[in-house]
Amino acid sequence: MPANLPAEAKAKLAKYSEARTIEEKIRALEEFISSVPKHKGTENIMLWARRRLAELREELELRKRKKVGGGGPQFFVEKGGVAQVVLLGPPNVGKSSILARLTNAKPEISPYPFTTKTPIPGMLVYEDVQIQLVDTPPLNLVDTDSSLNNRVLGLARNADAIVLVFSVDLVDLEDVVRRTLDLLEGRGIVVTRLKGVVRVRRSRGVEGVKVVGPGRLLGFTVDDLAKLLASYRIYNAVVEVEGDVTLDDVESAIITSKVYKPAIVLVNKIDLVDEPGDVLKRLSKIIPGDVPIVPVSAERGLGLETVGRMVFEKLDLIRVYTKSPNKEPDPRPLVVRRGVTVIEVAGMVHARLAKNFKYARVWGKSVKYPGQRVGGDHVLEDGDIVEIHAS
């Protein structure tokens, strides 16, 4: 980026974005590819377009097979628990062993590569919440455009977070980590907030362009943003911004739909090395600083006791317990995003409570003393107990 696409190519891309069926998307993408001039500035766009076209053709073929009673193994995993977290990694790093240690799942565990052929879900219990953990077939770092990679990375895009698994016995561990991160980013999956991430969402509910989120626009204005979007026939949209973003980042987002996924890295088989600190130090030079690196041993159960807490924190979730006056708190928490307010919790319990809200009493980290009276805009913390009073 920037691609400097001609108006015809932008129109074809808009046609692809507006397409409703797979067949329409395939035709539009074929037309887009044929309209893009071939030069260095369009190499990344063409790579994305060809990959996406291959994915769509494969998906169409699978649907046709399914109609006649075939279709092969199913990769869709219905979400369960408070969030879905996908385990990703190259072959033989111990993902299945980690799943078996952390959940009730019983995957096939073997020293042979590609033993896991379909996603296997299990439930990770962290204190009083359940998080769905999904083991996946290993990533192919040789044939990065393989159909298996397409399916696995499709799961990752739809998940709430990812856990990257490597092991200390990999040949050239640093290179494997680097190639894995490159593969994710090449498919539009960003694991760090240190890089700017943009999501452009067409919306009939807004007039013009509305920018939301904690990020910053670098070197351009909202008017510049609106002009760029208009060139892609996007006139009403919500633009979600995280981190520092440039206009080139926005154009990349329009084309490739980048997504941010909270992530942690597990370095398995750490018991095989005498100086684990040296391994972690080398990896910290490759892995973004806001992605935690956790040394573990699935075989011996070392370090895995921290995974539930770290995933929960990475998801930016908190637990809120509600109670009625003169009664004990409900033992089942509401699991919500950090930053939630009392009035939002009231609405989750019942619309009437939010509509007729008067005040609340709160016990926990967010207040100065137990049972403090607060208003609807009070921000809650993990473990808070809320007693809502309404008229």
C-alpha positions as CSV (number, residue, x, y, z in Angstrom):
1,M,0.0,0.0,0.0
2,P,-0.8,2.5,-1.3
3,A,-2.1,0.6,-4.3
4,N,-3.2,3.5,-6.4
5,L,-6.0,1.4,-7.9
6,P,-7.8,2.9,-10.9
7,A,-11.4,3.8,-10.6
8,E,-12.5,0.7,-12.6
9,A,-10.7,-1.7,-10.1
10,K,-12.2,0.2,-7.1
11,A,-15.7,-0.2,-8.6
12,K,-15.1,-4.0,-9.2
13,L,-13.9,-4.3,-5.5
14,A,-17.1,-2.5,-4.4
15,K,-19.1,-5.0,-6.4
16,Y,-17.3,-7.8,-4.6
17,S,-18.1,-6.2,-1.2
18,E,-21.7,-5.8,-2.1
19,A,-22.1,-9.4,-3.4
20,R,-24.5,-11.6,-1.5
21,T,-23.8,-15.1,-2.8
22,I,-20.6,-17.0,-3.2
23,E,-21.1,-17.2,-7.0
24,E,-21.5,-13.4,-7.1
25,K,-18.4,-12.9,-5.0
26,I,-16.4,-15.2,-7.3
27,R,-17.4,-13.4,-10.4
28,A,-16.8,-10.0,-8.9
29,L,-13.4,-11.0,-7.6
30,E,-12.4,-12.5,-11.0
31,E,-13.4,-9.1,-12.6
32,F,-11.4,-7.2,-10.0
33,I,-8.3,-9.3,-10.6
34,S,-8.5,-8.7,-14.4
35,S,-8.9,-4.9,-13.8
36,V,-5.9,-4.4,-11.5
37,P,-2.8,-3.1,-13.2
38,K,0.3,-5.3,-12.6
39,H,3.0,-3.4,-10.7
40,K,4.8,-3.5,-7.4
41,G,2.2,-1.4,-5.6
42,T,-0.5,-4.0,-6.3
43,E,1.4,-7.2,-5.4
44,N,-0.1,-7.5,-2.0
45,I,-3.6,-6.8,-3.2
46,M,-3.3,-9.4,-6.0
47,L,-1.9,-12.0,-3.5
48,W,-4.9,-11.4,-1.2
49,A,-7.4,-11.5,-4.1
50,R,-6.0,-14.8,-5.5
51,R,-6.1,-16.3,-2.0
52,R,-9.6,-15.1,-1.4
53,L,-10.7,-16.4,-4.8
54,A,-9.2,-19.8,-4.0
55,E,-11.0,-19.9,-0.7
56,L,-14.4,-19.0,-2.2
57,R,-14.0,-21.6,-5.0
58,E,-13.2,-24.3,-2.3
59,E,-16.1,-23.2,-0.2
60,L,-18.4,-23.4,-3.2
61,E,-17.1,-26.9,-4.1
62,L,-17.7,-28.1,-0.5
63,R,-21.2,-26.8,-0.6
64,K,-21.9,-28.7,-3.8
65,R,-20.5,-31.9,-2.3
66,K,-22.6,-31.5,0.8
67,K,-25.7,-31.3,-1.3
68,V,-25.0,-34.7,-2.9
69,G,-24.1,-36.3,0.5
70,G,-20.4,-35.7,0.7
71,G,-18.4,-32.7,1.8
72,G,-15.6,-34.1,3.9
73,P,-14.8,-33.2,7.5
74,Q,-16.7,-30.3,9.0
75,F,-14.7,-27.4,10.3
76,F,-17.4,-25.3,11.9
77,V,-17.4,-25.3,15.7
78,E,-20.4,-23.8,17.5
79,K,-19.3,-21.3,20.1
80,G,-19.7,-22.3,23.8
81,G,-18.8,-20.8,27.1
82,V,-18.1,-17.1,27.5
83,A,-15.7,-17.1,24.5
84,Q,-14.1,-19.3,21.9
85,V,-10.3,-19.5,21.8
86,V,-8.5,-21.4,19.0
87,L,-5.1,-23.2,19.5
88,L,-2.8,-22.6,16.5
89,G,0.6,-23.9,15.7
90,P,2.9,-26.0,13.4
91,P,3.0,-29.8,13.6
92,N,4.1,-31.7,16.7
93,V,4.2,-28.9,19.2
94,G,1.8,-30.5,21.6
95,K,-1.5,-28.6,21.0
96,S,-3.6,-31.8,21.5
97,S,-1.7,-32.6,24.8
98,I,-2.4,-29.0,26.0
99,L,-6.1,-29.3,25.1
100,A,-6.2,-32.6,27.1
101,R,-4.5,-31.1,30.1
102,L,-6.7,-28.0,30.2
103,T,-10.1,-29.3,29.3
104,N,-12.4,-32.3,29.4
105,A,-11.6,-33.2,25.7
106,K,-9.9,-36.4,24.7
107,P,-8.1,-35.7,21.5
108,E,-6.0,-38.3,19.7
109,I,-2.3,-37.7,20.7
110,S,0.4,-39.0,18.5
111,P,4.1,-38.2,17.7
112,Y,3.2,-38.2,14.0
113,P,2.5,-34.8,12.3
114,F,-1.0,-33.9,11.2
115,T,-2.7,-36.4,13.6
116,T,-5.4,-33.8,14.3
117,K,-7.5,-33.5,11.1
118,T,-10.6,-31.6,12.3
119,P,-11.2,-29.1,15.1
120,I,-11.7,-30.6,18.6
121,P,-13.4,-28.4,21.2
122,G,-13.0,-28.7,25.0
123,M,-14.1,-26.5,27.9
124,L,-11.4,-24.7,30.0
125,V,-12.7,-23.8,33.4
126,Y,-11.2,-20.6,35.0
127,E,-12.6,-20.2,38.5
128,D,-16.4,-19.8,37.9
129,V,-16.4,-19.3,34.1
130,Q,-16.0,-21.6,31.1
131,I,-13.9,-20.8,28.1
132,Q,-14.1,-22.9,24.9
133,L,-10.7,-24.1,23.7
134,V,-10.5,-25.5,20.2
135,D,-7.6,-27.6,19.0
136,T,-7.0,-27.3,15.2
137,P,-5.1,-29.2,12.5
138,P,-1.5,-27.9,12.4
139,L,-0.6,-25.0,10.2
140,N,1.4,-25.8,7.0
141,L,4.3,-23.4,6.9
142,V,5.6,-24.9,3.6
143,D,2.4,-24.7,1.5
144,T,1.0,-21.6,3.1
145,D,-1.9,-21.4,0.7
146,S,-3.1,-24.9,1.4
147,S,-6.8,-25.6,1.7
148,L,-6.2,-26.8,5.3
149,N,-4.6,-23.5,6.2
150,N,-7.6,-21.7,4.7
151,R,-10.0,-23.6,7.0
152,V,-7.9,-23.3,10.1
153,L,-7.3,-19.6,9.7
154,G,-11.0,-19.2,8.9
155,L,-11.7,-20.6,12.4
156,A,-9.1,-18.2,13.9
157,R,-10.8,-15.2,12.3
158,N,-14.1,-16.2,13.8
159,A,-12.7,-16.9,17.3
160,D,-12.6,-14.4,20.1
161,A,-8.9,-15.0,20.8
162,I,-6.0,-17.3,19.7
163,V,-3.3,-19.3,21.6
164,L,-0.2,-19.8,19.5
165,V,1.7,-23.0,20.5
166,F,5.3,-23.7,19.7
167,S,7.8,-26.1,21.2
168,V,11.5,-25.8,22.1
169,D,12.5,-28.8,20.1
170,L,11.5,-27.3,16.8
171,V,14.3,-26.9,14.3
172,D,15.1,-23.2,14.0
173,L,12.4,-22.2,16.5
174,E,12.8,-18.4,15.9
175,D,12.2,-18.9,12.1
176,V,9.1,-21.0,12.7
177,V,7.7,-18.3,15.0
178,R,8.5,-15.6,12.5
179,R,6.9,-17.5,9.6
180,T,3.8,-18.2,11.7
181,L,3.3,-14.6,12.6
182,D,3.8,-13.6,8.9
183,L,1.2,-16.2,7.8
184,L,-1.3,-14.8,10.2
185,E,-0.7,-11.2,9.2
186,G,-0.8,-12.2,5.5
187,R,-4.3,-13.5,6.1
188,G,-5.4,-10.3,7.9
189,I,-5.1,-11.6,11.4
190,V,-3.3,-9.1,13.7
191,V,-2.2,-10.3,17.2
192,T,-0.9,-7.0,18.6
193,R,-2.4,-3.7,19.3
194,L,1.0,-2.1,18.7
195,K,0.0,-2.1,15.1
196,G,-2.8,0.0,13.8
197,V,-5.9,-2.0,13.1
198,V,-8.9,-0.6,11.2
199,R,-12.4,-2.1,10.5
200,V,-14.6,-0.4,8.0
201,R,-18.3,-1.4,8.6
202,R,-20.9,-0.1,6.2
203,S,-23.9,1.1,8.1
204,R,-27.3,2.6,7.2
205,G,-27.6,3.8,10.8
206,V,-25.1,6.6,10.3
207,E,-25.0,9.5,7.9
208,G,-21.5,9.9,6.4
209,V,-18.4,8.5,8.1
210,K,-18.2,8.0,11.9
211,V,-14.8,7.1,13.5
212,V,-14.9,5.2,16.8
213,G,-12.4,3.4,19.0
214,P,-9.3,4.3,21.0
215,G,-7.0,4.7,18.0
216,R,-5.6,7.8,16.3
217,L,-5.6,9.0,12.7
218,L,-2.0,9.8,11.6
219,G,-1.5,12.3,8.9
220,F,-5.1,12.6,7.6
221,T,-8.5,13.9,8.6
222,V,-12.0,12.5,8.7
223,D,-12.6,14.4,5.4
224,D,-9.7,12.6,3.8
225,L,-11.1,9.3,5.1
226,A,-14.5,10.0,3.7
227,K,-13.0,10.8,0.3
228,L,-11.1,7.5,0.3
229,L,-14.2,5.5,1.2
230,A,-16.3,7.3,-1.4
231,S,-13.8,6.2,-4.1
232,Y,-14.7,2.6,-3.1
233,R,-18.4,3.5,-3.2
234,I,-18.7,3.5,0.6
235,Y,-20.6,6.6,1.7
236,N,-22.1,5.7,5.1
237,A,-19.8,3.7,7.5
238,V,-18.5,3.2,11.0
239,V,-14.7,3.1,11.0
240,E,-13.4,1.3,14.1
241,V,-9.8,2.3,14.9
242,E,-7.3,0.7,17.3
243,G,-3.7,1.9,17.6
244,D,-2.1,4.5,15.3
245,V,-3.4,4.2,11.7
246,T,-2.6,5.8,8.4
247,L,-4.7,6.3,5.4
248,D,-2.9,3.4,3.8
249,D,-4.0,1.2,6.7
250,V,-7.6,2.2,6.0
251,E,-7.2,1.3,2.3
252,S,-5.7,-2.1,3.3
253,A,-8.6,-2.7,5.7
254,I,-11.1,-2.0,2.9
255,I,-9.5,-4.6,0.7
256,T,-8.3,-7.3,3.1
257,S,-10.5,-6.9,6.2
258,K,-7.9,-7.1,8.9
259,V,-9.0,-8.2,12.3
260,Y,-7.3,-8.0,15.7
261,K,-7.3,-11.1,17.8
262,P,-6.0,-11.1,21.4
263,A,-3.3,-13.7,21.7
264,I,-0.9,-15.5,24.0
265,V,2.0,-17.7,23.1
266,L,2.7,-21.0,24.8
267,V,6.3,-22.4,24.5
268,N,5.8,-26.1,25.1
269,K,8.3,-28.8,26.2
270,I,10.2,-26.2,28.3
271,D,11.4,-29.0,30.6
272,L,13.7,-30.1,27.7
273,V,16.0,-27.1,28.0
274,D,18.4,-26.2,30.8
275,E,18.1,-22.4,30.3
276,P,14.5,-21.6,29.5
277,G,15.2,-17.9,30.1
278,D,17.4,-17.8,27.0
279,V,14.7,-19.3,24.8
280,L,12.1,-16.8,26.0
281,K,14.6,-13.9,25.6
282,R,15.2,-14.8,21.9
283,L,11.5,-15.2,21.2
284,S,10.7,-11.9,22.9
285,K,12.7,-10.2,20.1
286,I,10.2,-11.6,17.5
287,I,6.9,-11.7,19.3
288,P,5.2,-8.3,19.9
289,G,5.6,-7.0,23.4
290,D,1.9,-7.0,24.2
291,V,1.6,-10.7,23.5
292,P,2.4,-12.8,26.7
293,I,4.9,-15.6,26.3
294,V,4.3,-18.5,28.7
295,P,6.7,-21.4,29.2
296,V,4.8,-24.7,29.7
297,S,5.2,-28.4,29.7
298,A,2.1,-30.4,28.7
299,E,3.7,-33.7,29.6
300,R,4.5,-32.5,33.1
301,G,1.7,-30.0,33.6
302,L,4.1,-27.1,34.2
303,G,2.9,-23.5,33.7
304,L,-0.5,-24.5,32.4
305,E,-2.2,-23.3,35.6
306,T,-1.8,-19.7,34.5
307,V,-3.4,-20.1,31.0
308,G,-7.0,-19.7,32.1
309,R,-6.3,-16.5,33.9
310,M,-4.2,-15.1,31.1
311,V,-6.8,-15.9,28.4
312,F,-9.5,-14.3,30.5
313,E,-7.5,-11.2,30.9
314,K,-6.5,-11.1,27.3
315,L,-10.2,-11.2,26.3
316,D,-10.6,-8.1,28.4
317,L,-13.5,-9.7,30.3
318,I,-14.7,-9.2,33.9
319,R,-17.3,-10.9,36.1
320,V,-20.1,-9.0,37.7
321,Y,-22.4,-10.6,40.3
322,T,-25.9,-9.3,40.8
323,K,-28.0,-9.5,43.9
324,S,-31.4,-8.5,45.2
325,P,-31.8,-6.5,48.4
326,N,-31.4,-8.6,51.5
327,K,-30.4,-11.7,49.5
328,E,-27.1,-13.4,48.7
329,P,-25.4,-12.6,45.3
330,D,-26.2,-14.9,42.4
331,P,-23.3,-17.3,42.2
332,R,-23.5,-17.2,38.4
333,P,-21.7,-14.1,37.2
334,L,-22.5,-11.9,34.2
335,V,-19.3,-12.1,32.0
336,V,-18.9,-8.8,30.3
337,R,-16.3,-6.6,28.6
338,R,-14.1,-4.5,30.8
339,G,-15.4,-0.9,31.0
340,V,-19.1,-1.9,31.5
341,T,-21.2,0.5,33.5
342,V,-23.9,-0.2,36.1
343,I,-26.7,1.0,33.8
344,E,-25.5,-1.5,31.1
345,V,-25.6,-4.3,33.6
346,A,-29.1,-3.3,34.6
347,G,-30.2,-3.6,31.0
348,M,-28.6,-7.0,30.7
349,V,-30.6,-8.2,33.7
350,H,-33.9,-6.7,32.5
351,A,-34.9,-3.8,30.3
352,R,-37.3,-2.5,33.0
353,L,-34.4,-2.2,35.5
354,A,-32.5,0.1,33.1
355,K,-35.6,2.1,32.3
356,N,-36.6,2.7,35.9
357,F,-33.1,2.8,37.4
358,K,-32.6,4.9,40.5
359,Y,-29.3,3.9,41.9
360,A,-27.1,0.9,42.8
361,R,-25.1,-0.4,45.7
362,V,-21.7,-2.0,44.8
363,W,-19.3,-4.2,46.8
364,G,-15.9,-4.8,45.3
365,K,-12.8,-3.3,43.7
366,S,-14.5,-0.4,42.0
367,V,-15.8,1.3,45.1
368,K,-14.1,2.9,48.2
369,Y,-16.2,1.0,50.7
370,P,-18.6,-2.0,50.7
371,G,-22.1,-1.2,49.6
372,Q,-21.3,2.2,48.2
373,R,-24.2,3.9,46.5
374,V,-23.4,4.7,42.8
375,G,-25.1,6.1,39.7
376,G,-25.7,4.4,36.4
377,D,-22.4,5.6,34.8
378,H,-20.3,3.9,37.5
379,V,-17.7,1.6,35.8
380,L,-17.4,-1.8,37.3
381,E,-14.4,-4.1,38.0
382,D,-13.9,-7.8,38.0
383,G,-15.7,-9.5,40.9
384,D,-17.9,-6.6,41.8
385,I,-21.3,-7.3,43.3
386,V,-24.2,-5.0,42.2
387,E,-27.5,-4.5,43.8
388,I,-29.8,-2.5,41.5
389,H,-32.6,-0.3,42.8
390,A,-35.4,0.8,40.5
391,S,-38.7,2.5,40.8
